[in-house]
Amino acid sequence: MYEIVRGFNPDQIAVAFDLGHAIVAHGDQWRSRFEKLKDHIRVVYVKDVKRPSQFVAFGEGEFGRTGFFRMLARLNYRAPLSMHVEYDWAPHAKKTRALLVETLKCNRRVLGEWWKG
């Protein structure tokens, strides 16, 4: 991704950084990818992950232990966070709107804890 955007002004060509996929694809080397791309990041995708490649409910994986939001704070990041639900959010129940809303509220609460932490 860096090779694609490095010659462009970040206000013209930007990226959405997806820490969950970066962990899956690059393991502990995700930080070096972030560092190269940080000037071009204009949105952050948030989803929790357990290695090797299982997306899980917020708070059940390693996203919250990465220090990622501290890194964003040091950059004075003020762009959007995009919550992604790429896991089975109703593994033992019928998928309903009410259950989805409950799931998103829970994820939002965990996201707030990560942001403060």
A tleap script that builds the chain and sets N, CA, C and O, in Angstrom:
source leaprc.protein.ff14SB
mol = sequence {
  NMET TYR GLU ILE VAL ARG GLY PHE ASN PRO
  ASP GLN ILE ALA VAL ALA PHE ASP LEU GLY
  HIE ALA ILE VAL ALA HIE GLY ASP GLN TRP
  ARG SER ARG PHE GLU LYS LEU LYS ASP HIE
  ILE ARG VAL VAL TYR VAL LYS ASP VAL LYS
  ARG PRO SER GLN PHE VAL ALA PHE GLY GLU
  GLY GLU PHE GLY ARG THR GLY PHE PHE ARG
  MET LEU ALA ARG LEU ASN TYR ARG ALA PRO
  LEU SER MET HIE VAL GLU TYR ASP TRP ALA
  PRO HIE ALA LYS LYS THR ARG ALA LEU LEU
  VAL GLU THR LEU LYS CYS ASN ARG ARG VAL
  LEU GLY GLU TRP TRP LYS CGLY
}
set mol.1.N position { 0.821 -1.191 0.000 }
set mol.1.CA position { 0.000 0.000 0.000 }
set mol.1.C position { 0.870 1.262 0.000 }
set mol.1.O position { 0.583 2.223 -0.714 }
set mol.2.N position { 1.920 1.248 0.798 }
set mol.2.CA position { 2.799 2.416 0.867 }
set mol.2.C position { 3.396 2.743 -0.493 }
set mol.2.O position { 3.491 3.911 -0.872 }
set mol.3.N position { 3.795 1.717 -1.222 }
set mol.3.CA position { 4.385 1.949 -2.546 }
set mol.3.C position { 3.399 2.645 -3.479 }
set mol.3.O position { 3.810 3.381 -4.377 }
set mol.4.N position { 2.127 2.425 -3.279 }
set mol.4.CA position { 1.106 3.047 -4.119 }
set mol.4.C position { 0.900 4.511 -3.747 }
set mol.4.O position { 0.758 5.352 -4.634 }
set mol.5.N position { 0.879 4.834 -2.452 }
set mol.5.CA position { 0.509 6.189 -2.020 }
set mol.5.C position { 1.686 7.109 -1.738 }
set mol.5.O position { 1.488 8.314 -1.589 }
set mol.6.N position { 2.888 6.592 -1.660 }
set mol.6.CA position { 4.006 7.391 -1.161 }
set mol.6.C position { 4.312 8.643 -1.970 }
set mol.6.O position { 4.816 9.610 -1.399 }
set mol.7.N position { 4.043 8.675 -3.224 }
set mol.7.CA position { 4.331 9.859 -4.026 }
set mol.7.C position { 3.203 10.874 -4.084 }
set mol.7.O position { 3.328 11.908 -4.741 }
set mol.8.N position { 2.109 10.585 -3.403 }
set mol.8.CA position { 0.936 11.461 -3.457 }
set mol.8.C position { 0.793 12.291 -2.196 }
set mol.8.O position { 1.226 11.896 -1.114 }
set mol.9.N position { 0.176 13.451 -2.361 }
set mol.9.CA position { -0.205 14.271 -1.225 }
set mol.9.C position { -1.295 13.500 -0.464 }
set mol.9.O position { -2.256 13.045 -1.085 }
set mol.10.N position { -1.172 13.341 0.863 }
set mol.10.CA position { -2.179 12.596 1.629 }
set mol.10.C position { -3.584 13.189 1.546 }
set mol.10.O position { -4.563 12.484 1.791 }
set mol.11.N position { -3.698 14.473 1.205 }
set mol.11.CA position { -5.028 15.067 1.047 }
set mol.11.C position { -5.673 14.677 -0.279 }
set mol.11.O position { -6.864 14.905 -0.487 }
set mol.12.N position { -4.880 14.087 -1.174 }
set mol.12.CA position { -5.416 13.646 -2.457 }
set mol.12.C position { -5.614 12.138 -2.522 }
set mol.12.O position { -6.609 11.663 -3.070 }
set mol.13.N position { -4.669 11.382 -1.963 }
set mol.13.CA position { -4.755 9.921 -1.941 }
set mol.13.C position { -4.497 9.469 -0.506 }
set mol.13.O position { -3.410 9.669 0.036 }
set mol.14.N position { -5.489 8.872 0.083 }
set mol.14.CA position { -5.374 8.437 1.469 }
set mol.14.C position { -5.714 6.955 1.572 }
set mol.14.O position { -6.131 6.332 0.596 }
set mol.15.N position { -5.532 6.402 2.765 }
set mol.15.CA position { -5.841 4.992 2.988 }
set mol.15.C position { -6.715 4.835 4.226 }
set mol.15.O position { -6.760 5.699 5.102 }
set mol.16.N position { -7.393 3.722 4.262 }
set mol.16.CA position { -8.114 3.276 5.449 }
set mol.16.C position { -7.242 2.192 6.073 }
set mol.16.O position { -6.989 1.161 5.450 }
set mol.17.N position { -6.789 2.419 7.285 }
set mol.17.CA position { -5.928 1.436 7.942 }
set mol.17.C position { -6.795 0.475 8.739 }
set mol.17.O position { -7.617 0.889 9.556 }
set mol.18.N position { -6.603 -0.799 8.492 }
set mol.18.CA position { -7.390 -1.867 9.107 }
set mol.18.C position { -6.452 -2.700 9.981 }
set mol.18.O position { -5.772 -3.602 9.491 }
set mol.19.N position { -6.423 -2.391 11.275 }
set mol.19.CA position { -5.507 -3.085 12.175 }
set mol.19.C position { -5.805 -4.577 12.243 }
set mol.19.O position { -4.875 -5.383 12.292 }
set mol.20.N position { -7.065 -4.961 12.247 }
set mol.20.CA position { -7.396 -6.387 12.295 }
set mol.20.C position { -6.757 -7.156 11.154 }
set mol.20.O position { -6.128 -8.191 11.373 }
set mol.21.N position { -6.917 -6.654 9.937 }
set mol.21.CA position { -6.309 -7.326 8.790 }
set mol.21.C position { -4.795 -7.189 8.794 }
set mol.21.O position { -4.092 -8.091 8.338 }
set mol.22.N position { -4.282 -6.065 9.307 }
set mol.22.CA position { -2.826 -5.904 9.382 }
set mol.22.C position { -2.218 -6.937 10.325 }
set mol.22.O position { -1.142 -7.468 10.047 }
set mol.23.N position { -2.890 -7.226 11.429 }
set mol.23.CA position { -2.413 -8.254 12.361 }
set mol.23.C position { -2.417 -9.617 11.686 }
set mol.23.O position { -1.455 -10.375 11.810 }
set mol.24.N position { -3.500 -9.933 10.969 }
set mol.24.CA position { -3.593 -11.216 10.276 }
set mol.24.C position { -2.507 -11.330 9.206 }
set mol.24.O position { -1.839 -12.359 9.103 }
set mol.25.N position { -2.334 -10.284 8.418 }
set mol.25.CA position { -1.404 -10.344 7.289 }
set mol.25.C position { 0.062 -10.197 7.688 }
set mol.25.O position { 0.940 -10.815 7.085 }
set mol.26.N position { 0.324 -9.374 8.709 }
set mol.26.CA position { 1.708 -9.029 9.017 }
set mol.26.C position { 2.150 -9.387 10.436 }
set mol.26.O position { 3.303 -9.159 10.801 }
set mol.27.N position { 1.245 -9.944 11.233 }
set mol.27.CA position { 1.603 -10.315 12.603 }
set mol.27.C position { 2.102 -9.105 13.372 }
set mol.27.O position { 1.539 -8.015 13.265 }
set mol.28.N position { 3.153 -9.299 14.141 }
set mol.28.CA position { 3.689 -8.213 14.959 }
set mol.28.C position { 4.365 -7.128 14.134 }
set mol.28.O position { 4.735 -6.086 14.676 }
set mol.29.N position { 4.531 -7.345 12.863 }
set mol.29.CA position { 5.133 -6.339 11.989 }
set mol.29.C position { 4.122 -5.291 11.510 }
set mol.29.O position { 4.467 -4.419 10.713 }
set mol.30.N position { 2.876 -5.371 11.993 }
set mol.30.CA position { 1.864 -4.399 11.579 }
set mol.30.C position { 2.296 -2.972 11.914 }
set mol.30.O position { 1.945 -2.036 11.196 }
set mol.31.N position { 3.053 -2.800 12.993 }
set mol.31.CA position { 3.473 -1.448 13.392 }
set mol.31.C position { 4.334 -0.770 12.320 }
set mol.31.O position { 4.189 0.427 12.072 }
set mol.32.N position { 5.210 -1.521 11.700 }
set mol.32.CA position { 6.045 -0.913 10.655 }
set mol.32.C position { 5.194 -0.486 9.473 }
set mol.32.O position { 5.485 0.535 8.849 }
set mol.33.N position { 4.150 -1.238 9.148 }
set mol.33.CA position { 3.238 -0.853 8.064 }
set mol.33.C position { 2.492 0.429 8.445 }
set mol.33.O position { 2.335 1.341 7.633 }
set mol.34.N position { 2.037 0.473 9.699 }
set mol.34.CA position { 1.344 1.663 10.189 }
set mol.34.C position { 2.257 2.885 10.112 }
set mol.34.O position { 1.840 3.942 9.638 }
set mol.35.N position { 3.477 2.747 10.569 }
set mol.35.CA position { 4.415 3.872 10.577 }
set mol.35.C position { 4.639 4.422 9.172 }
set mol.35.O position { 4.708 5.637 8.987 }
set mol.36.N position { 4.753 3.544 8.186 }
set mol.36.CA position { 4.954 4.002 6.810 }
set mol.36.C position { 3.720 4.732 6.273 }
set mol.36.O position { 3.841 5.696 5.516 }
set mol.37.N position { 2.546 4.271 6.667 }
set mol.37.CA position { 1.304 4.805 6.118 }
set mol.37.C position { 0.685 5.932 6.936 }
set mol.37.O position { -0.261 6.566 6.469 }
set mol.38.N position { 1.179 6.200 8.129 }
set mol.38.CA position { 0.476 7.077 9.071 }
set mol.38.C position { 0.103 8.442 8.500 }
set mol.38.O position { -0.954 8.970 8.847 }
set mol.39.N position { 0.917 9.024 7.651 }
set mol.39.CA position { 0.574 10.330 7.081 }
set mol.39.C position { -0.585 10.257 6.098 }
set mol.39.O position { -1.235 11.267 5.828 }
set mol.40.N position { -0.844 9.081 5.567 }
set mol.40.CA position { -1.902 8.902 4.580 }
set mol.40.C position { -3.190 8.335 5.180 }
set mol.40.O position { -4.177 8.177 4.460 }
set mol.41.N position { -3.204 8.032 6.449 }
set mol.41.CA position { -4.382 7.413 7.057 }
set mol.41.C position { -5.455 8.469 7.302 }
set mol.41.O position { -5.226 9.465 7.988 }
set mol.42.N position { -6.637 8.225 6.720 }
set mol.42.CA position { -7.750 9.155 6.874 }
set mol.42.C position { -8.999 8.490 7.454 }
set mol.42.O position { -9.999 9.157 7.720 }
set mol.43.N position { -8.932 7.193 7.642 }
set mol.43.CA position { -9.986 6.458 8.338 }
set mol.43.C position { -9.342 5.204 8.911 }
set mol.43.O position { -8.421 4.635 8.326 }
set mol.44.N position { -9.846 4.787 10.063 }
set mol.44.CA position { -9.346 3.575 10.709 }
set mol.44.C position { -10.499 2.596 10.842 }
set mol.44.O position { -11.559 2.930 11.370 }
set mol.45.N position { -10.276 1.381 10.355 }
set mol.45.CA position { -11.257 0.311 10.527 }
set mol.45.C position { -10.957 -0.395 11.833 }
set mol.45.O position { -9.809 -0.721 12.132 }
set mol.46.N position { -12.007 -0.625 12.606 }
set mol.46.CA position { -11.843 -1.258 13.906 }
set mol.46.C position { -12.594 -2.579 13.914 }
set mol.46.O position { -13.810 -2.629 13.724 }
set mol.47.N position { -11.841 -3.643 14.139 }
set mol.47.CA position { -12.418 -4.967 14.359 }
set mol.47.C position { -11.413 -5.753 15.172 }
set mol.47.O position { -10.205 -5.572 15.022 }
set mol.48.N position { -11.904 -6.616 16.024 }
set mol.48.CA position { -11.020 -7.378 16.897 }
set mol.48.C position { -10.679 -8.709 16.235 }
set mol.48.O position { -11.445 -9.235 15.428 }
set mol.49.N position { -9.516 -9.239 16.593 }
set mol.49.CA position { -9.021 -10.440 15.927 }
set mol.49.C position { -8.242 -11.312 16.906 }
set mol.49.O position { -7.534 -10.827 17.788 }
set mol.50.N position { -8.403 -12.607 16.714 }
set mol.50.CA position { -7.551 -13.607 17.364 }
set mol.50.C position { -6.762 -14.269 16.257 }
set mol.50.O position { -7.315 -14.657 15.228 }
set mol.51.N position { -5.485 -14.391 16.473 }
set mol.51.CA position { -4.667 -15.058 15.459 }
set mol.51.C position { -4.935 -16.543 15.481 }
set mol.51.O position { -5.222 -17.113 16.533 }
set mol.52.N position { -4.842 -17.179 14.315 }
set mol.52.CA position { -4.199 -16.629 13.135 }
set mol.52.C position { -5.103 -15.730 12.293 }
set mol.52.O position { -4.606 -14.813 11.639 }
set mol.53.N position { -6.421 -15.967 12.289 }
set mol.53.CA position { -7.247 -15.138 11.393 }
set mol.53.C position { -8.724 -15.157 11.760 }
set mol.53.O position { -9.578 -15.149 10.874 }
set mol.54.N position { -9.032 -15.183 13.026 }
set mol.54.CA position { -10.434 -15.240 13.442 }
set mol.54.C position { -10.878 -13.881 13.959 }
set mol.54.O position { -10.350 -13.392 14.957 }
set mol.55.N position { -11.847 -13.268 13.283 }
set mol.55.CA position { -12.410 -12.020 13.770 }
set mol.55.C position { -13.429 -12.351 14.845 }
set mol.55.O position { -14.233 -13.271 14.695 }
set mol.56.N position { -13.387 -11.591 15.930 }
set mol.56.CA position { -14.187 -11.875 17.120 }
set mol.56.C position { -14.851 -10.599 17.614 }
set mol.56.O position { -14.545 -9.501 17.150 }
set mol.57.N position { -15.765 -10.764 18.564 }
set mol.57.CA position { -16.427 -9.611 19.175 }
set mol.57.C position { -15.386 -8.704 19.828 }
set mol.57.O position { -14.357 -9.168 20.318 }
set mol.58.N position { -15.670 -7.421 19.825 }
set mol.58.CA position { -14.759 -6.459 20.431 }
set mol.58.C position { -14.469 -6.872 21.872 }
set mol.58.O position { -15.383 -7.187 22.635 }
set mol.59.N position { -13.203 -6.867 22.229 }
set mol.59.CA position { -12.791 -7.231 23.580 }
set mol.59.C position { -12.374 -8.677 23.726 }
set mol.59.O position { -11.833 -9.053 24.767 }
set mol.60.N position { -12.608 -9.505 22.716 }
set mol.60.CA position { -12.268 -10.923 22.804 }
set mol.60.C position { -10.948 -11.274 22.121 }
set mol.60.O position { -10.471 -12.404 22.225 }
set mol.61.N position { -10.368 -10.316 21.433 }
set mol.61.CA position { -9.128 -10.577 20.711 }
set mol.61.C position { -7.989 -9.721 21.232 }
set mol.61.O position { -7.953 -9.359 22.407 }
set mol.62.N position { -7.062 -9.405 20.346 }
set mol.62.CA position { -5.868 -8.685 20.778 }
set mol.62.C position { -5.847 -7.208 20.413 }
set mol.62.O position { -4.902 -6.508 20.779 }
set mol.63.N position { -6.845 -6.715 19.711 }
set mol.63.CA position { -6.861 -5.309 19.304 }
set mol.63.C position { -6.625 -4.377 20.492 }
set mol.63.O position { -5.797 -3.470 20.414 }
set mol.64.N position { -7.331 -4.592 21.560 }
set mol.64.CA position { -7.244 -3.708 22.724 }
set mol.64.C position { -5.903 -3.740 23.428 }
set mol.64.O position { -5.616 -2.849 24.227 }
set mol.65.N position { -5.077 -4.729 23.160 }
set mol.65.CA position { -3.759 -4.839 23.810 }
set mol.65.C position { -2.620 -4.334 22.933 }
set mol.65.O position { -1.454 -4.475 23.301 }
set mol.66.N position { -2.931 -3.756 21.795 }
set mol.66.CA position { -1.890 -3.347 20.858 }
set mol.66.C position { -1.315 -1.962 21.130 }
set mol.66.O position { -0.227 -1.642 20.650 }
set mol.67.N position { -2.027 -1.138 21.890 }
set mol.67.CA position { -1.599 0.245 22.072 }
set mol.67.C position { -1.907 1.109 20.859 }
set mol.67.O position { -1.387 2.217 20.730 }
set mol.68.N position { -2.749 0.602 19.975 }
set mol.68.CA position { -3.045 1.285 18.722 }
set mol.68.C position { -3.656 2.666 18.936 }
set mol.68.O position { -3.267 3.620 18.262 }
set mol.69.N position { -4.599 2.788 19.856 }
set mol.69.CA position { -5.235 4.083 20.060 }
set mol.69.C position { -4.280 5.092 20.684 }
set mol.69.O position { -4.418 6.292 20.445 }
set mol.70.N position { -3.323 4.638 21.470 }
set mol.70.CA position { -2.286 5.550 21.974 }
set mol.70.C position { -1.456 6.075 20.800 }
set mol.70.O position { -1.078 7.246 20.777 }
set mol.71.N position { -1.179 5.218 19.843 }
set mol.71.CA position { -0.443 5.640 18.648 }
set mol.71.C position { -1.248 6.692 17.883 }
set mol.71.O position { -0.690 7.691 17.430 }
set mol.72.N position { -2.551 6.471 17.740 }
set mol.72.CA position { -3.398 7.437 17.050 }
set mol.72.C position { -3.447 8.760 17.813 }
set mol.72.O position { -3.411 9.834 17.211 }
set mol.73.N position { -3.530 8.676 19.129 }
set mol.73.CA position { -3.577 9.896 19.937 }
set mol.73.C position { -2.302 10.717 19.763 }
set mol.73.O position { -2.366 11.943 19.666 }
set mol.74.N position { -1.149 10.056 19.723 }
set mol.74.CA position { 0.113 10.768 19.519 }
set mol.74.C position { 0.148 11.473 18.162 }
set mol.74.O position { 0.839 12.478 17.999 }
set mol.75.N position { -0.587 10.950 17.204 }
set mol.75.CA position { -0.673 11.576 15.884 }
set mol.75.C position { -1.752 12.659 15.831 }
set mol.75.O position { -1.932 13.322 14.809 }
set mol.76.N position { -2.464 12.826 16.944 }
set mol.76.CA position { -3.591 13.756 17.001 }
set mol.76.C position { -4.651 13.376 15.961 }
set mol.76.O position { -5.227 14.240 15.299 }
set mol.77.N position { -4.894 12.086 15.831 }
set mol.77.CA position { -5.848 11.542 14.854 }
set mol.77.C position { -7.246 12.064 15.151 }
set mol.77.O position { -7.740 11.937 16.272 }
set mol.78.N position { -7.876 12.649 14.148 }
set mol.78.CA position { -9.224 13.197 14.295 }
set mol.78.C position { -10.154 12.754 13.175 }
set mol.78.O position { -11.211 13.352 12.972 }
set mol.79.N position { -9.773 11.725 12.458 }
set mol.79.CA position { -10.587 11.220 11.354 }
set mol.79.C position { -11.523 10.125 11.880 }
set mol.79.O position { -11.447 9.762 13.054 }
set mol.80.N position { -12.391 9.606 11.037 }
set mol.80.CA position { -13.374 8.624 11.483 }
set mol.80.C position { -12.778 7.277 11.904 }
set mol.80.O position { -11.718 6.860 11.437 }
set mol.81.N position { -13.501 6.627 12.796 }
set mol.81.CA position { -13.300 5.217 13.128 }
set mol.81.C position { -14.495 4.486 12.524 }
set mol.81.O position { -15.636 4.927 12.666 }
set mol.82.N position { -14.234 3.395 11.867 }
set mol.82.CA position { -15.296 2.618 11.247 }
set mol.82.C position { -15.359 1.257 11.919 }
set mol.82.O position { -14.461 0.432 11.751 }
set mol.83.N position { -16.434 1.019 12.691 }
set mol.83.CA position { -16.592 -0.270 13.372 }
set mol.83.C position { -17.013 -1.322 12.356 }
set mol.83.O position { -17.956 -1.128 11.589 }
set mol.84.N position { -16.294 -2.435 12.369 }
set mol.84.CA position { -16.613 -3.541 11.469 }
set mol.84.C position { -17.018 -4.758 12.289 }
set mol.84.O position { -16.359 -5.114 13.266 }
set mol.85.N position { -18.091 -5.378 11.883 }
set mol.85.CA position { -18.576 -6.598 12.524 }
set mol.85.C position { -18.379 -7.723 11.519 }
set mol.85.O position { -19.262 -8.025 10.716 }
set mol.86.N position { -17.201 -8.337 11.582 }
set mol.86.CA position { -16.857 -9.413 10.634 }
set mol.86.C position { -16.745 -10.738 11.368 }
set mol.86.O position { -15.872 -11.554 11.073 }
set mol.87.N position { -17.623 -10.939 12.311 }
set mol.87.CA position { -17.669 -12.180 13.069 }
set mol.87.C position { -19.132 -12.575 13.210 }
set mol.87.O position { -20.024 -11.771 12.942 }
set mol.88.N position { -19.375 -13.795 13.623 }
set mol.88.CA position { -20.755 -14.265 13.803 }
set mol.88.C position { -21.307 -13.654 15.079 }
set mol.88.O position { -21.063 -14.163 16.173 }
set mol.89.N position { -22.041 -12.578 14.943 }
set mol.89.CA position { -22.557 -11.847 16.096 }
set mol.89.C position { -23.814 -12.473 16.698 }
set mol.89.O position { -24.330 -11.968 17.695 }
set mol.90.N position { -24.300 -13.531 16.129 }
set mol.90.CA position { -25.455 -14.237 16.684 }
set mol.90.C position { -25.228 -15.743 16.554 }
set mol.90.O position { -26.012 -16.427 15.895 }
set mol.91.N position { -24.165 -16.271 17.173 }
set mol.91.CA position { -23.850 -17.685 16.947 }
set mol.91.C position { -24.892 -18.656 17.488 }
set mol.91.O position { -25.002 -19.778 16.992 }
set mol.92.N position { -25.656 -18.246 18.493 }
set mol.92.CA position { -26.622 -19.166 19.106 }
set mol.92.C position { -28.033 -18.614 19.105 }
set mol.92.O position { -28.890 -19.075 19.860 }
set mol.93.N position { -28.273 -17.624 18.254 }
set mol.93.CA position { -29.599 -17.013 18.225 }
set mol.93.C position { -29.934 -16.586 16.799 }
set mol.93.O position { -29.071 -16.516 15.924 }
set mol.94.N position { -31.208 -16.308 16.602 }
set mol.94.CA position { -31.649 -15.799 15.312 }
set mol.94.C position { -31.149 -14.363 15.162 }
set mol.94.O position { -31.227 -13.573 16.103 }
set mol.95.N position { -30.644 -14.032 13.993 }
set mol.95.CA position { -30.181 -12.675 13.738 }
set mol.95.C position { -31.391 -11.753 13.590 }
set mol.95.O position { -32.189 -11.879 12.662 }
set mol.96.N position { -31.495 -10.836 14.524 }
set mol.96.CA position { -32.582 -9.860 14.514 }
set mol.96.C position { -31.984 -8.461 14.603 }
set mol.96.O position { -30.822 -8.283 14.968 }
set mol.97.N position { -32.794 -7.490 14.266 }
set mol.97.CA position { -32.346 -6.109 14.381 }
set mol.97.C position { -32.001 -5.788 15.829 }
set mol.97.O position { -30.977 -5.162 16.105 }
set mol.98.N position { -32.850 -6.215 16.749 }
set mol.98.CA position { -32.618 -5.931 18.173 }
set mol.98.C position { -31.290 -6.522 18.650 }
set mol.98.O position { -30.553 -5.877 19.396 }
set mol.99.N position { -30.992 -7.734 18.226 }
set mol.99.CA position { -29.731 -8.357 18.633 }
set mol.99.C position { -28.538 -7.637 17.998 }
set mol.99.O position { -27.494 -7.483 18.632 }
set mol.100.N position { -28.695 -7.201 16.756 }
set mol.100.CA position { -27.618 -6.448 16.113 }
set mol.100.C position { -27.378 -5.127 16.844 }
set mol.100.O position { -26.229 -4.753 17.080 }
set mol.101.N position { -28.426 -4.431 17.197 }
set mol.101.CA position { -28.295 -3.167 17.940 }
set mol.101.C position { -27.597 -3.415 19.272 }
set mol.101.O position { -26.718 -2.646 19.660 }
set mol.102.N position { -27.974 -4.474 19.975 }
set mol.102.CA position { -27.330 -4.825 21.244 }
set mol.102.C position { -25.842 -5.115 21.036 }
set mol.102.O position { -25.003 -4.678 21.824 }
set mol.103.N position { -25.524 -5.844 19.986 }
set mol.103.CA position { -24.130 -6.165 19.665 }
set mol.103.C position { -23.335 -4.905 19.384 }
set mol.103.O position { -22.219 -4.750 19.881 }
set mol.104.N position { -23.899 -3.999 18.587 }
set mol.104.CA position { -23.207 -2.763 18.247 }
set mol.104.C position { -23.004 -1.877 19.472 }
set mol.104.O position { -21.966 -1.230 19.603 }
set mol.105.N position { -23.981 -1.845 20.365 }
set mol.105.CA position { -23.831 -1.070 21.602 }
set mol.105.C position { -22.711 -1.640 22.472 }
set mol.105.O position { -21.933 -0.892 23.064 }
set mol.106.N position { -22.640 -2.937 22.543 }
set mol.106.CA position { -21.564 -3.585 23.303 }
set mol.106.C position { -20.212 -3.261 22.668 }
set mol.106.O position { -19.262 -2.909 23.369 }
set mol.107.N position { -20.126 -3.379 21.354 }
set mol.107.CA position { -18.889 -3.044 20.654 }
set mol.107.C position { -18.518 -1.586 20.878 }
set mol.107.O position { -17.345 -1.263 21.066 }
set mol.108.N position { -19.504 -0.714 20.858 }
set mol.108.CA position { -19.256 0.722 21.073 }
set mol.108.C position { -18.696 0.974 22.476 }
set mol.108.O position { -17.801 1.800 22.654 }
set mol.109.N position { -19.224 0.264 23.456 }
set mol.109.CA position { -18.736 0.409 24.828 }
set mol.109.C position { -17.268 -0.018 24.916 }
set mol.109.O position { -16.446 0.683 25.506 }
set mol.110.N position { -16.944 -1.174 24.325 }
set mol.110.CA position { -15.567 -1.662 24.329 }
set mol.110.C position { -14.672 -0.685 23.566 }
set mol.110.O position { -13.561 -0.392 24.009 }
set mol.111.N position { -15.139 -0.184 22.440 }
set mol.111.CA position { -14.375 0.785 21.669 }
set mol.111.C position { -14.058 2.007 22.522 }
set mol.111.O position { -12.937 2.513 22.483 }
set mol.112.N position { -15.022 2.483 23.285 }
set mol.112.CA position { -14.800 3.610 24.175 }
set mol.112.C position { -13.748 3.307 25.227 }
set mol.112.O position { -12.926 4.165 25.552 }
set mol.113.N position { -13.767 2.105 25.755 }
set mol.113.CA position { -12.758 1.699 26.749 }
set mol.113.C position { -11.369 1.676 26.116 }
set mol.113.O position { -10.400 2.139 26.718 }
set mol.114.N position { -11.275 1.138 24.905 }
set mol.114.CA position { -9.986 1.117 24.203 }
set mol.114.C position { -9.484 2.531 23.979 }
set mol.114.O position { -8.307 2.821 24.191 }
set mol.115.N position { -10.384 3.418 23.547 }
set mol.115.CA position { -9.995 4.783 23.240 }
set mol.115.C position { -9.469 5.497 24.479 }
set mol.115.O position { -8.485 6.232 24.406 }
set mol.116.N position { -10.123 5.281 25.612 }
set mol.116.CA position { -9.694 5.921 26.866 }
set mol.116.C position { -8.403 5.313 27.389 }
set mol.116.O position { -7.588 6.001 28.003 }
set mol.117.N position { -8.217 3.998 27.140 }
set mol.117.CA position { -7.078 3.260 27.692 }
set mol.117.C position { -5.793 3.648 27.068 }
set mol.117.O position { -4.745 3.112 27.430 }
savepdb mol mol.pdb
quit
